[in-house]
Amino acid sequence: MGSKISNGFEIVQDLIKLRWVPEILKSIELGNHRYSEILTSIPYISHTELNRKLSTLVEKNVIEKRVDDSTTAYYLLSFGKDLVHIFYHLEDLEDKYFS
């Protein structure tokens, strides 16, 4: 049982510490599903970095990529929704204890 918790924590920790991941997931959660919407909603992220992170998040089953009639959109999977919840909770902790 302990190793399962440890493995889960490591996976979440690896995703949390990646630059831009919280911003990307929160952007999608706020309704920015198209690549251009996500890019516009996050100041200073480059095309290369956004492409890289979206690929990683799809690979890790955090988000899914849907292509319909030449339109590509990204949606949170259950894991992604849980991560967004964690990000908001961490922001609440920061506001409560470090502001």
GUDO-630577 format. One record per residue (C-alpha): residue number from 1; residue in one letter; x, y, z. Coordinates in nm, 3 decimals, m for minus. Example, Ala and Ser with C-alpha at 12.3 -4.5 7.8 and 13.67 -1.06 7.14 Angstrom:
<atoms>
ATOM:resi:resn:X:Y:Z
ATOM:1:A:1.230:m0.450:0.780
ATOM:2:S:1.367:m0.106:0.714
</atoms>
This chain:
<atoms>
ATOM:resi:resn:X:Y:Z
ATOM:1:M:0.000:0.000:0.000
ATOM:2:G:0.280:0.242:0.087
ATOM:3:S:0.448:0.213:m0.253
ATOM:4:K:0.118:0.287:m0.430
ATOM:5:I:0.082:0.614:m0.237
ATOM:6:S:0.448:0.695:m0.297
ATOM:7:N:0.418:0.631:m0.673
ATOM:8:G:0.103:0.842:m0.697
ATOM:9:F:0.267:1.124:m0.507
ATOM:10:E:0.573:1.112:m0.733
ATOM:11:I:0.359:1.129:m1.047
ATOM:12:V:0.162:1.429:m0.913
ATOM:13:Q:0.479:1.598:m0.789
ATOM:14:D:0.649:1.554:m1.128
ATOM:15:L:0.354:1.721:m1.302
ATOM:16:I:0.315:1.999:m1.046
ATOM:17:K:0.679:2.103:m1.070
ATOM:18:L:0.676:2.130:m1.451
ATOM:19:R:0.674:2.492:m1.557
ATOM:20:W:0.348:2.605:m1.720
ATOM:21:V:0.146:2.294:m1.629
ATOM:22:P:m0.073:2.466:m1.367
ATOM:23:E:m0.140:2.758:m1.601
ATOM:24:I:m0.225:2.528:m1.894
ATOM:25:L:m0.461:2.310:m1.693
ATOM:26:K:m0.634:2.606:m1.531
ATOM:27:S:m0.671:2.769:m1.874
ATOM:28:I:m0.841:2.459:m2.012
ATOM:29:E:m1.059:2.437:m1.701
ATOM:30:L:m1.169:2.798:m1.760
ATOM:31:G:m1.295:2.705:m2.108
ATOM:32:N:m0.993:2.769:m2.331
ATOM:33:H:m0.998:2.447:m2.530
ATOM:34:R:m0.830:2.547:m2.856
ATOM:35:Y:m0.454:2.580:m2.886
ATOM:36:S:m0.474:2.951:m2.976
ATOM:37:E:m0.701:3.023:m2.678
ATOM:38:I:m0.463:2.849:m2.438
ATOM:39:L:m0.163:3.028:m2.590
ATOM:40:T:m0.331:3.369:m2.565
ATOM:41:S:m0.446:3.310:m2.207
ATOM:42:I:m0.095:3.242:m2.073
ATOM:43:P:0.146:3.536:m2.094
ATOM:44:Y:0.505:3.460:m2.196
ATOM:45:I:0.459:3.093:m2.293
ATOM:46:S:0.615:3.009:m2.630
ATOM:47:H:0.460:2.796:m2.904
ATOM:48:T:0.735:2.538:m2.855
ATOM:49:E:0.680:2.515:m2.481
ATOM:50:L:0.302:2.493:m2.513
ATOM:51:N:0.331:2.216:m2.774
ATOM:52:R:0.575:2.028:m2.553
ATOM:53:K:0.359:2.054:m2.243
ATOM:54:L:0.035:1.965:m2.421
ATOM:55:S:0.203:1.651:m2.561
ATOM:56:T:0.329:1.555:m2.215
ATOM:57:L:m0.013:1.610:m2.059
ATOM:58:V:m0.183:1.398:m2.327
ATOM:59:E:0.080:1.126:m2.280
ATOM:60:K:0.027:1.127:m1.900
ATOM:61:N:m0.355:1.103:m1.942
ATOM:62:V:m0.411:1.442:m1.782
ATOM:63:I:m0.585:1.592:m2.086
ATOM:64:E:m0.723:1.456:m2.410
ATOM:65:K:m0.680:1.597:m2.757
ATOM:66:R:m0.987:1.589:m2.981
ATOM:67:V:m0.973:1.661:m3.354
ATOM:68:D:m1.307:1.734:m3.524
ATOM:69:D:m1.338:1.878:m3.876
ATOM:70:S:m0.983:2.018:m3.869
ATOM:71:T:m1.042:2.178:m3.527
ATOM:72:T:m0.820:2.059:m3.243
ATOM:73:A:m0.936:2.101:m2.884
ATOM:74:Y:m0.803:1.993:m2.546
ATOM:75:Y:m1.013:1.875:m2.252
ATOM:76:L:m0.934:1.780:m1.895
ATOM:77:L:m0.960:1.414:m1.806
ATOM:78:S:m1.045:1.312:m1.448
ATOM:79:F:m0.678:1.325:m1.349
ATOM:80:G:m0.649:1.676:m1.491
ATOM:81:K:m0.957:1.792:m1.300
ATOM:82:D:m0.806:1.654:m0.980
ATOM:83:L:m0.477:1.832:m1.050
ATOM:84:V:m0.659:2.163:m1.106
ATOM:85:H:m0.830:2.112:m0.771
ATOM:86:I:m0.487:2.060:m0.610
ATOM:87:F:m0.350:2.376:m0.778
ATOM:88:Y:m0.638:2.586:m0.645
ATOM:89:H:m0.593:2.436:m0.299
ATOM:90:L:m0.220:2.520:m0.307
ATOM:91:E:m0.307:2.878:m0.404
ATOM:92:D:m0.550:2.895:m0.111
ATOM:93:L:m0.276:2.772:0.124
ATOM:94:E:m0.036:3.032:m0.015
ATOM:95:D:m0.294:3.309:0.037
ATOM:96:K:m0.373:3.185:0.388
ATOM:97:Y:m0.020:3.135:0.518
ATOM:98:F:0.223:3.328:0.301
ATOM:99:S:0.046:3.650:0.198
</atoms>
